[in-house]
Amino acid sequence: MSKIDEAKKLLEDLQGRVPDISDLAIARTNGLIIYTLQKVASDAKSERMLGGMASALFSISKRAADELLKGNFKSLSVEIDKGTIFLIFTGKVILIALTRPEPNLGLLSLELEDAAGKLNTIFV
C-alpha cells in the first residue's frame, strides 16, 4: 500500500469516527496539499486556499513558538463562529481539520493527536 493510500484510509477512518469534522487534509509545510477529504470546499481553488492558509498559520505559529517560548510548535486551533480550524504538525506534514460549530473538543483532540502520530510514521 502506498503512503497516499495509507493516509487516505487514515483520514477516512477518522472522519467516520468523528462526525464533527467537515474537512480533513494533509499538507506539506509549504502549503502543497498531499491529500484531502473535502466535503465543504471541493474545488481545486479551495484546495489551494486550504493549503496556503494552513501554511501561513503554521509558519507564524512556528515562529511564535520559536521566538516567544523557545519551544517547538505542536498544534493550533482557531475557533470561528462557523467552526474550528485545527492544525497539528506531525514533524513531517500538517494535519488540517475543519469542524462544524461547537465540536466535541475533547474527542477531536484525542483523535487528531492519534492520527498525527500515525501520519508521522507514514511520512517518515
Secondary structure, 3 states (H helix, E strand, C coil): CCHHHHHHHHHHHHHHHCCCEEEEEEECCCCCEEEEEECCCCCHHHHHHHHHHHHHHHHHHHHHHHHHCCCCCCEEEEEECCEEEEEEECCCCEEEEEECCCCCHHHHHHHHHHHHHHHHHHCC
